[in-house]
Amino acid sequence: MQLTQDFLRTKKLPHIWCPGCGNGIVTAALVRAIERAGYDQREVVIVSGIGCSSRAAGYLNFNTLHTTHGRALAFATGLKMARPELTLFVIMGDGDCSAIGGNHFIHSARRNIDLNAIVVNNHIYGMTGGQHSPLTPTGMKATTAPGGTLERAFDLLELAKGAGATFGARGNAAQPRQLEQLITRAAKHKGFSVVEALSPCPIAYGRRNKLGGAVEMLKGMKESSVAVERAAEMDEADLEGKTLNGVLFSIDAPEFSSEYHRMIKKDHG
C-alpha cells in the first residue's frame, strides 16, 4: 500500500486502460523495479510518447514528460545530456518505438546513451486505431491488414543490438516478477538498455485475431515463452513458435553522455 501511495498519482485513478490490458501489470513491475533499485524518487524521470502504454506517465508520481508520438527518446536524450545524474525510464509502445520513433530508437542505441527503454509490445496500435505495427506478427489482422499482415516483424532486440544497444531483455505481463527483475537489471546497466515487455491487448488485437480474452492471452503468452538459459539446451525445432525471455545480451561499452561531459571538461580544463 505504501508503495502505491508513494509512487502513484492516486488522484488520477482509475486508469483508462481496457479490462484485461497488460499495461497496468507492466507499470506495476516498473514501479517495483524502481523501489527495488533504491533510487531517490526525485532523481527518477519517466518519459513517454503517445499511445496506450504511454499513458502510464500520467499515473506515476515521479518527474514525468508526456511527449509527442515517436519522440520520447529524443526528449529523453536532451534531458539526459542536460542532467546526466538523473535516471530515465522511457515508456513506449511497439508502434511508438519501432515505427514513428524508429529512427530515434536506432540512434539512441548507436550512441549508447544511458536511457532505459521499456517497450510495451502488444503487437498493434491499440489507442490510435488498431493499425498493424512493425512488431505485428506476419499473418495477424489489424485495421490496416484486414486479411492479415504481409510484412515480417522486427525482432526488436536484434534490431537494438545491431544498432549498438548494450543491454537487451524480454519479459511479459504473464510473468510480472521476472519482468520486474529484468527492468531492475536494465536500470543498473550503464548504457542504452531495452526491455521488451510483451503485453496482451484483448480488445484491438485479441478480439480481431480470435485469441480469446485476457486470461487466454496471458496463458498463451506464458506457455510460449522459454528462458534463454533453457533455450540454449533445446533443439531448433523445439523452439519453433517460442519466444525467448530473459537477458538476451549485456555488453560493456562507452556511454555517450559520460563521454561527452568528459570531453567538455577536458576541453575547458
C-alpha contacts under 8 A as a table, 3 or more apart, distances in Angstrom:
res1	aa1	res2	aa2	distance
1	M	4	T	5.18
1	M	5	Q	6.35
2	Q	5	Q	5.05
2	Q	6	D	6.08
3	L	6	D	5.18
3	L	7	F	5.91
3	L	8	L	7.89
3	L	35	E	7.98
4	T	7	F	5.46
4	T	8	L	5.34
4	T	10	T	7.77
5	Q	8	L	5.85
5	Q	9	R	7.50
5	Q	10	T	6.91
6	D	61	N	7.06
7	F	31	V	6.91
7	F	60	L	5.88
7	F	61	N	4.78
7	F	62	F	6.94
8	L	59	Y	5.64
8	L	60	L	4.57
8	L	61	N	4.82
9	R	12	K	5.64
9	R	13	L	7.33
9	R	58	G	7.59
9	R	59	Y	5.06
9	R	60	L	5.64
9	R	61	N	5.18
10	T	13	L	5.29
10	T	14	P	7.99
10	T	59	Y	7.22
12	K	15	H	7.08
12	K	58	G	7.42
12	K	59	Y	6.07
13	L	59	Y	7.27
15	H	59	Y	7.75
17	W	21	C	6.31
17	W	23	N	7.40
17	W	24	G	7.80
17	W	52	C	7.17
18	C	21	C	5.50
18	C	203	I	7.57
20	G	200	P	7.49
20	G	201	C	7.36
20	G	202	P	6.51
20	G	213	G	7.46
20	G	214	A	4.81
20	G	215	V	7.63
21	C	24	G	7.05
21	C	199	S	7.33
21	C	200	P	5.82
21	C	201	C	5.36
21	C	202	P	6.62
21	C	214	A	7.09
22	G	25	I	5.27
22	G	26	V	6.40
22	G	173	A	5.83
22	G	199	S	4.87
22	G	200	P	5.32
22	G	201	C	6.96
23	N	26	V	5.14
23	N	27	T	6.06
23	N	52	C	7.67
23	N	53	S	5.81
23	N	56	A	7.91
23	N	120	V	7.43
23	N	199	S	6.69
24	G	27	T	5.02
24	G	28	A	6.07
25	I	28	A	5.16
25	I	29	A	6.24
25	I	173	A	5.90
25	I	176	P	6.72
26	V	29	A	5.06
26	V	30	L	6.29
26	V	120	V	7.67
26	V	172	N	7.91
26	V	173	A	6.09
26	V	176	P	7.10
26	V	179	L	7.66
26	V	197	A	7.08
26	V	199	S	7.69
27	T	30	L	5.05
27	T	31	V	6.29
27	T	56	A	6.68
28	A	31	V	5.06
28	A	32	R	6.22
29	A	32	R	5.17
29	A	33	A	6.06
29	A	176	P	6.11
29	A	177	R	6.99
29	A	179	L	6.37
29	A	180	E	4.59
29	A	183	I	7.87
30	L	33	A	4.99
30	L	34	I	6.24
30	L	180	E	6.16
30	L	183	I	6.63
31	V	34	I	5.22
31	V	35	E	6.34
32	R	35	E	5.02
32	R	36	R	5.94
32	R	180	E	6.50
33	A	36	R	4.90
33	A	37	A	6.05
33	A	180	E	5.18
33	A	181	Q	6.67
33	A	183	I	6.07
33	A	184	T	4.97
34	I	37	A	5.18
34	I	38	G	6.46
34	I	39	Y	6.23
34	I	184	T	6.95
35	E	38	G	5.24
35	E	39	Y	6.68
36	R	184	T	7.14
37	A	184	T	6.17
37	A	187	A	7.87
37	A	188	K	7.76
39	Y	43	E	7.07
39	Y	44	V	7.10
40	D	43	E	5.31
40	D	44	V	6.81
41	Q	44	V	5.50
41	Q	62	F	6.25
42	R	62	F	6.66
42	R	63	N	6.96
43	E	63	N	7.93
43	E	85	E	7.68
43	E	86	L	5.16
43	E	87	T	6.23
44	V	62	F	6.28
44	V	63	N	6.45
44	V	86	L	5.97
44	V	87	T	4.89
44	V	88	L	5.96
44	V	89	F	7.78
45	V	62	F	6.05
45	V	63	N	4.73
45	V	64	T	5.46
45	V	65	L	7.66
45	V	86	L	7.03
45	V	87	T	6.19
45	V	88	L	4.84
45	V	89	F	6.35
46	I	57	A	6.09
46	I	60	L	7.83
46	I	62	F	6.74
46	I	63	N	6.32
46	I	64	T	4.67
46	I	65	L	6.32
46	I	88	L	5.97
46	I	89	F	5.03
46	I	90	V	5.96
46	I	91	I	7.29
47	V	57	A	6.71
47	V	64	T	5.70
47	V	65	L	4.65
47	V	66	H	5.99
47	V	67	T	7.23
47	V	72	A	6.17
47	V	73	L	7.92
47	V	75	F	7.79
47	V	76	A	6.50
47	V	88	L	7.19
47	V	89	F	6.20
47	V	90	V	4.67
47	V	91	I	6.21
48	S	54	S	4.94
48	S	55	R	7.58
48	S	56	A	7.83
48	S	57	A	6.23
48	S	65	L	6.27
48	S	66	H	4.98
48	S	67	T	5.90
48	S	72	A	5.35
48	S	90	V	5.60
48	S	91	I	4.85
48	S	92	M	5.96
49	G	54	S	5.46
49	G	66	H	5.83
49	G	67	T	4.77
49	G	68	T	5.14
49	G	69	H	4.95
49	G	70	G	5.93
49	G	71	R	6.29
49	G	72	A	4.89
49	G	91	I	7.24
49	G	92	M	6.12
49	G	96	D	6.85
50	I	53	S	7.87
50	I	54	S	5.37
50	I	55	R	7.33
50	I	66	H	7.55
50	I	67	T	6.93
50	I	68	T	5.97
50	I	69	H	4.66
50	I	70	G	7.22
50	I	92	M	7.67
50	I	96	D	6.81
51	G	54	S	5.22
51	G	55	R	6.73
51	G	69	H	7.66
51	G	92	M	7.76
51	G	93	G	6.61
51	G	96	D	7.15
51	G	125	Y	7.54
51	G	126	G	7.24
51	G	127	M	5.58
51	G	128	T	6.77
52	C	55	R	5.74
52	C	93	G	7.29
52	C	126	G	6.42
52	C	127	M	5.44
53	S	56	A	5.85
53	S	91	I	6.93
53	S	92	M	6.34
53	S	93	G	5.85
53	S	120	V	6.46
54	S	57	A	6.20
54	S	66	H	7.38
54	S	91	I	5.89
54	S	92	M	5.80
54	S	93	G	7.01
55	R	58	G	5.71
55	R	59	Y	7.34
55	R	66	H	7.88
56	A	59	Y	5.32
56	A	60	L	6.45
56	A	91	I	7.80
57	A	60	L	5.36
57	A	64	T	6.01
57	A	65	L	7.04
57	A	66	H	6.36
57	A	91	I	7.87
58	G	61	N	8.00
58	G	64	T	7.54
58	G	66	H	7.48
60	L	64	T	7.71
61	N	64	T	7.89
66	H	72	A	7.87
67	T	71	R	6.75
67	T	72	A	5.81
67	T	75	F	7.41
68	T	71	R	5.52
68	T	72	A	6.71
69	H	72	A	7.27
69	H	96	D	6.08
69	H	100	I	6.95
69	H	101	G	7.40
70	G	73	L	7.72
70	G	96	D	4.67
70	G	97	C	5.90
70	G	99	A	7.63
70	G	100	I	4.80
70	G	101	G	3.74
70	G	102	G	7.50
70	G	104	H	7.83
71	R	74	A	5.23
71	R	75	F	6.48
71	R	100	I	8.00
71	R	101	G	5.85
71	R	104	H	7.08
72	A	75	F	5.30
72	A	76	A	6.12
72	A	90	V	6.75
72	A	91	I	7.94
72	A	92	M	7.55
72	A	101	G	7.88
73	L	76	A	4.87
73	L	77	T	5.92
73	L	90	V	6.80
73	L	101	G	7.91
73	L	104	H	6.19
73	L	105	F	6.87
73	L	108	S	7.15
74	A	77	T	5.12
74	A	78	G	6.46
74	A	104	H	6.35
75	F	78	G	5.31
75	F	79	L	6.39
76	A	79	L	5.09
76	A	80	K	6.05
76	A	88	L	7.20
76	A	90	V	7.24
76	A	115	L	7.55
77	T	80	K	5.11
77	T	81	M	6.17
77	T	108	S	7.72
77	T	113	I	7.44
77	T	115	L	7.75
78	G	81	M	5.25
78	G	82	A	6.29
79	L	82	A	5.12
79	L	83	R	5.82
79	L	84	P	7.66
80	K	83	R	5.06
80	K	84	P	4.77
80	K	85	E	7.72
80	K	86	L	6.87
80	K	88	L	7.55
80	K	114	D	7.68
80	K	115	L	7.84
80	K	257	S	7.15
81	M	84	P	5.59
81	M	257	S	5.75
83	R	86	L	5.94
84	P	87	T	7.95
84	P	257	S	6.67
84	P	258	S	7.62
87	T	115	L	7.50
87	T	187	A	7.93
88	L	114	D	7.98
88	L	115	L	5.60
88	L	116	N	6.18
89	F	115	L	6.38
89	F	116	N	4.75
89	F	117	A	6.01
89	F	118	I	6.92
90	V	115	L	7.16
90	V	116	N	5.94
90	V	117	A	4.74
90	V	118	I	5.87
91	I	117	A	6.18
91	I	118	I	4.87
91	I	119	V	6.06
91	I	120	V	7.31
92	M	96	D	5.81
92	M	97	C	5.67
92	M	117	A	7.38
92	M	118	I	6.26
92	M	119	V	4.92
92	M	120	V	6.09
93	G	96	D	5.01
93	G	97	C	5.88
93	G	119	V	5.44
93	G	120	V	4.80
93	G	121	N	5.81
93	G	122	N	7.54
93	G	125	Y	7.97
94	D	97	C	5.33
94	D	98	S	5.80
94	D	99	A	7.63
94	D	119	V	6.25
94	D	120	V	6.20
94	D	121	N	4.84
94	D	122	N	6.90
94	D	123	H	6.54
94	D	124	I	7.11
94	D	125	Y	7.63
94	D	133	S	6.71
94	D	134	P	7.37
94	D	135	L	6.29
95	G	98	S	5.38
95	G	99	A	5.06
95	G	100	I	6.49
95	G	101	G	7.73
95	G	124	I	7.01
95	G	125	Y	6.13
95	G	133	S	5.10
95	G	134	P	6.67
95	G	135	L	7.52
96	D	99	A	6.13
96	D	100	I	5.49
96	D	101	G	5.59
96	D	102	G	7.91
97	C	100	I	6.55
97	C	101	G	4.69
97	C	102	G	5.66
97	C	105	F	6.53
97	C	119	V	7.04
98	S	101	G	5.66
98	S	102	G	4.21
98	S	103	N	7.97
98	S	105	F	7.00
98	S	133	S	7.83
98	S	134	P	6.32
98	S	135	L	7.65
98	S	156	L	7.83
99	A	102	G	4.87
99	A	133	S	6.82
99	A	134	P	6.23
100	I	103	N	7.83
101	G	104	H	5.38
101	G	105	F	6.18
102	G	105	F	4.97
102	G	106	I	6.38
103	N	106	I	5.43
103	N	107	H	6.31
104	H	107	H	5.27
104	H	108	S	5.96
105	F	108	S	5.25
105	F	109	A	6.30
105	F	160	A	7.79
106	I	109	A	5.06
106	I	110	R	6.06
106	I	159	L	7.78
106	I	160	A	6.59
106	I	163	A	5.45
106	I	164	G	7.78
107	H	110	R	4.69
107	H	111	R	6.06
107	H	163	A	7.28
108	S	111	R	5.28
108	S	112	N	6.09
108	S	113	I	6.12
108	S	165	A	7.80
108	S	192	F	6.99
109	A	112	N	4.94
109	A	113	I	7.04
109	A	160	A	6.18
109	A	161	K	7.66
109	A	163	A	5.55
109	A	164	G	4.84
109	A	165	A	4.27
109	A	166	T	7.72
109	A	192	F	5.80
110	R	163	A	5.23
110	R	164	G	4.47
110	R	165	A	6.49
111	R	164	G	7.23
111	R	192	F	7.96
111	R	255	E	7.39
111	R	256	F	5.66
112	N	164	G	6.44
112	N	165	A	5.70
112	N	166	T	6.85
112	N	191	G	5.09
112	N	192	F	4.69
112	N	253	A	7.80
112	N	254	P	7.34
112	N	255	E	5.38
112	N	256	F	5.74
113	I	191	G	5.28
113	I	192	F	5.10
113	I	255	E	5.47
113	I	256	F	4.79
113	I	257	S	6.07
114	D	190	K	5.80
114	D	191	G	4.06
114	D	192	F	4.87
114	D	193	S	7.33
114	D	255	E	6.40
114	D	256	F	7.29
114	D	257	S	7.22
115	L	191	G	6.64
115	L	192	F	5.13
115	L	193	S	6.27
116	N	186	A	6.61
116	N	187	A	6.19
116	N	192	F	6.27
116	N	193	S	4.86
116	N	194	V	6.09
116	N	195	V	7.67
117	A	192	F	7.64
117	A	193	S	6.00
117	A	194	V	4.78
117	A	195	V	6.21
118	I	183	I	7.98
118	I	194	V	6.14
118	I	195	V	5.02
118	I	196	E	6.16
118	I	197	A	6.91
119	V	194	V	7.25
119	V	195	V	6.14
119	V	196	E	4.85
119	V	197	A	5.89
120	V	196	E	6.20
120	V	197	A	4.82
120	V	198	L	6.01
120	V	199	S	6.33
121	N	124	I	7.75
121	N	135	L	7.47
121	N	196	E	6.63
121	N	197	A	5.85
121	N	198	L	4.80
121	N	199	S	5.76
122	N	125	Y	7.94
122	N	126	G	7.91
122	N	198	L	6.07
122	N	199	S	4.91
122	N	200	P	5.56
122	N	201	C	5.69
122	N	205	Y	7.69
123	H	132	H	7.25
123	H	133	S	6.53
123	H	135	L	5.44
123	H	136	T	4.48
123	H	137	P	7.21
123	H	205	Y	7.33
124	I	130	G	6.05
124	I	131	Q	6.09
124	I	132	H	5.05
124	I	133	S	5.42
124	I	135	L	7.48
124	I	136	T	6.06
124	I	142	A	7.36
124	I	204	A	7.46
124	I	205	Y	6.42
125	Y	128	T	5.82
125	Y	129	G	6.23
125	Y	130	G	4.81
125	Y	131	Q	5.23
125	Y	132	H	6.32
125	Y	133	S	6.50
125	Y	204	A	7.93
126	G	129	G	6.20
126	G	130	G	5.07
126	G	131	Q	7.66
126	G	201	C	7.38
126	G	204	A	5.63
126	G	205	Y	7.55
127	M	130	G	7.07
128	T	131	Q	7.72
129	G	143	T	7.23
130	G	142	A	5.78
130	G	143	T	5.42
130	G	144	T	7.65
130	G	204	A	5.62
130	G	205	Y	7.33
131	Q	142	A	5.25
131	Q	143	T	5.03
131	Q	144	T	5.06
131	Q	145	A	7.43
132	H	135	L	7.85
132	H	136	T	5.75
132	H	141	K	7.53
132	H	142	A	5.28
132	H	143	T	7.16
132	H	144	T	6.17
132	H	145	A	6.76
132	H	149	T	7.16
133	S	136	T	5.27
134	P	151	E	7.98
134	P	152	R	7.72
134	P	153	A	5.29
134	P	154	F	6.00
135	L	153	A	4.70
135	L	154	F	5.59
135	L	155	D	7.50
135	L	156	L	7.61
136	T	140	M	6.83
136	T	149	T	7.33
136	T	153	A	5.80
137	P	140	M	5.84
137	P	149	T	7.14
137	P	152	R	6.75
137	P	153	A	5.51
138	T	148	G	7.08
138	T	149	T	5.05
138	T	150	L	5.67
138	T	151	E	5.91
138	T	152	R	5.43
138	T	153	A	6.56
139	G	147	G	7.74
139	G	148	G	4.26
139	G	149	T	4.61
139	G	150	L	6.14
140	M	145	A	7.82
140	M	148	G	4.69
140	M	149	T	5.35
140	M	209	N	6.54
141	K	144	T	7.95
141	K	145	A	5.37
141	K	146	P	5.30
141	K	147	G	6.17
141	K	148	G	4.27
141	K	149	T	5.98
141	K	205	Y	7.70
141	K	208	R	6.56
141	K	209	N	6.02
142	A	145	A	4.75
142	A	146	P	5.58
142	A	148	G	7.00
142	A	149	T	7.37
142	A	204	A	7.94
142	A	205	Y	7.15
142	A	208	R	7.14
143	T	146	P	5.67
145	A	148	G	5.06
145	A	149	T	5.21
145	A	150	L	7.87
146	P	149	T	7.83
154	F	159	L	7.09
155	D	158	E	5.39
155	D	159	L	6.17
156	L	159	L	5.04
156	L	160	A	6.13
156	L	196	E	7.63
157	L	160	A	4.89
157	L	161	K	6.03
157	L	168	G	5.91
157	L	169	A	7.37
157	L	194	V	7.34
157	L	196	E	7.56
157	L	248	L	7.88
158	E	161	K	5.09
158	E	162	G	5.99
159	L	162	G	5.16
159	L	163	A	6.16
160	A	163	A	5.16
160	A	164	G	6.35
160	A	165	A	5.31
160	A	168	G	7.52
160	A	194	V	7.48
161	K	164	G	5.17
161	K	165	A	4.93
161	K	166	T	6.70
161	K	167	F	7.75
161	K	168	G	7.32
161	K	249	F	7.90
162	G	165	A	7.41
165	A	168	G	7.35
165	A	191	G	7.33
165	A	192	F	5.20
165	A	193	S	6.40
165	A	194	V	7.54
166	T	191	G	6.13
166	T	192	F	5.84
166	T	193	S	6.30
166	T	249	F	7.13
166	T	250	S	5.53
166	T	251	I	4.74
166	T	252	D	6.65
166	T	253	A	7.05
167	F	186	A	6.73
167	F	189	H	7.20
167	F	191	G	7.44
167	F	192	F	6.53
167	F	193	S	4.57
167	F	194	V	6.15
167	F	247	V	7.75
167	F	248	L	7.77
167	F	249	F	5.50
167	F	250	S	4.41
167	F	251	I	6.31
168	G	186	A	7.77
168	G	193	S	5.92
168	G	194	V	4.85
168	G	195	V	5.91
168	G	196	E	7.89
168	G	247	V	6.04
168	G	248	L	5.59
168	G	249	F	5.31
168	G	250	S	6.63
169	A	182	L	6.61
169	A	186	A	7.86
169	A	194	V	6.37
169	A	195	V	4.82
169	A	196	E	6.31
169	A	245	N	7.05
169	A	246	G	5.38
169	A	247	V	4.20
169	A	248	L	5.35
169	A	249	F	7.09
170	R	179	L	7.73
170	R	182	L	7.65
170	R	195	V	5.50
170	R	196	E	4.67
170	R	197	A	5.95
170	R	198	L	7.62
170	R	244	L	7.18
170	R	245	N	4.95
170	R	246	G	5.38
170	R	247	V	6.65
170	R	248	L	7.49
171	G	175	Q	7.14
171	G	176	P	7.87
171	G	178	Q	6.77
171	G	179	L	4.99
171	G	182	L	7.28
171	G	195	V	7.34
171	G	196	E	6.35
171	G	197	A	5.04
171	G	198	L	6.32
171	G	245	N	5.42
171	G	246	G	6.29
172	N	175	Q	5.64
172	N	176	P	6.65
172	N	179	L	6.31
172	N	196	E	7.92
172	N	197	A	4.93
172	N	198	L	4.38
172	N	199	S	6.05
172	N	221	M	7.40
172	N	222	K	7.78
173	A	176	P	5.31
173	A	179	L	7.42
173	A	197	A	6.93
173	A	198	L	6.23
173	A	199	S	5.37
173	A	200	P	7.49
173	A	218	L	7.19
174	A	218	L	5.24
174	A	219	K	7.09
174	A	221	M	6.56
174	A	222	K	5.68
175	Q	178	Q	5.68
175	Q	179	L	6.44
175	Q	222	K	7.07
176	P	179	L	4.90
176	P	180	E	6.13
177	R	180	E	5.01
177	R	181	Q	6.38
178	Q	181	Q	5.09
178	Q	182	L	6.24
178	Q	246	G	7.97
179	L	182	L	5.06
179	L	183	I	6.24
179	L	197	A	7.35
180	E	183	I	5.28
180	E	184	T	6.25
181	Q	184	T	5.04
181	Q	185	R	6.27
182	L	185	R	5.11
182	L	186	A	6.14
182	L	195	V	7.26
182	L	246	G	7.01
182	L	247	V	7.17
183	I	186	A	4.95
183	I	187	A	6.11
183	I	195	V	6.64
184	T	187	A	5.18
184	T	188	K	6.41
185	R	188	K	5.21
185	R	189	H	6.41
186	A	189	H	5.22
186	A	193	S	5.57
186	A	194	V	7.21
186	A	195	V	7.21
187	A	190	K	7.77
187	A	193	S	7.45
189	H	193	S	7.06
190	K	252	D	7.97
190	K	255	E	6.73
191	G	253	A	7.49
191	G	254	P	7.56
191	G	255	E	5.22
191	G	256	F	7.76
192	F	255	E	7.92
200	P	206	G	7.54
200	P	214	A	6.61
200	P	217	M	6.15
200	P	218	L	6.63
201	C	204	A	6.18
201	C	205	Y	5.47
201	C	206	G	5.93
201	C	214	A	7.50
202	P	205	Y	5.82
202	P	206	G	4.16
202	P	207	R	5.76
202	P	211	L	7.72
202	P	212	G	7.23
202	P	213	G	5.51
202	P	214	A	5.48
202	P	217	M	7.33
203	I	206	G	5.67
203	I	207	R	5.20
203	I	208	R	7.42
204	A	207	R	6.32
204	A	208	R	6.38
205	Y	208	R	5.41
205	Y	209	N	6.15
206	G	209	N	5.21
206	G	210	K	5.76
206	G	211	L	4.81
206	G	212	G	6.22
206	G	213	G	6.90
206	G	217	M	7.47
207	R	210	K	5.06
207	R	211	L	6.36
207	R	212	G	6.60
207	R	213	G	7.41
208	R	211	L	7.93
211	L	216	E	7.17
211	L	217	M	6.41
212	G	215	V	7.76
212	G	216	E	5.49
212	G	217	M	6.40
213	G	216	E	5.44
213	G	217	M	6.19
214	A	217	M	5.05
214	A	218	L	6.03
215	V	218	L	5.21
215	V	219	K	6.09
216	E	219	K	5.08
216	E	220	G	6.09
217	M	220	G	5.09
217	M	221	M	6.04
218	L	221	M	4.97
218	L	222	K	6.22
219	K	222	K	5.23
219	K	223	E	6.17
220	G	223	E	5.11
220	G	224	S	6.08
221	M	224	S	5.40
221	M	225	S	6.39
222	K	225	S	5.39
224	S	241	G	7.09
224	S	242	K	4.88
224	S	243	T	6.00
225	S	242	K	5.69
225	S	243	T	4.69
225	S	244	L	5.86
225	S	245	N	6.18
226	V	230	R	6.70
226	V	231	A	6.29
226	V	242	K	6.51
226	V	243	T	5.93
226	V	244	L	5.02
226	V	245	N	5.77
227	A	230	R	5.30
227	A	231	A	6.13
227	A	244	L	5.73
227	A	245	N	4.81
227	A	246	G	5.91
228	V	231	A	4.92
228	V	232	A	6.37
228	V	244	L	5.58
228	V	245	N	5.82
228	V	246	G	5.92
228	V	247	V	7.33
228	V	248	L	6.98
229	E	232	A	5.51
229	E	233	E	7.39
230	R	233	E	5.52
230	R	234	M	6.73
231	A	234	M	5.06
231	A	235	D	7.98
231	A	239	L	7.27
231	A	244	L	7.33
234	M	238	D	6.40
234	M	239	L	7.00
235	D	238	D	5.30
235	D	239	L	6.68
236	E	239	L	5.20
236	E	240	E	6.77
237	A	240	E	5.45
239	L	242	K	5.21
239	L	243	T	7.90
245	N	248	L	7.67
247	V	250	S	7.30
254	P	258	S	7.94
254	P	259	E	6.97
255	E	258	S	5.74
255	E	259	E	6.22
256	F	259	E	5.18
256	F	260	Y	6.04
257	S	260	Y	5.03
257	S	261	H	6.18
258	S	261	H	5.36
258	S	262	R	6.06
259	E	262	R	5.07
259	E	263	M	6.16
260	Y	263	M	5.15
260	Y	264	I	6.29
261	H	264	I	4.99
261	H	265	K	6.07
262	R	265	K	5.18
262	R	266	K	6.18
263	M	266	K	5.07
263	M	267	D	6.13
264	I	267	D	5.15
264	I	268	H	6.19
265	K	268	H	5.29
265	K	269	G	5.80
266	K	269	G	4.90
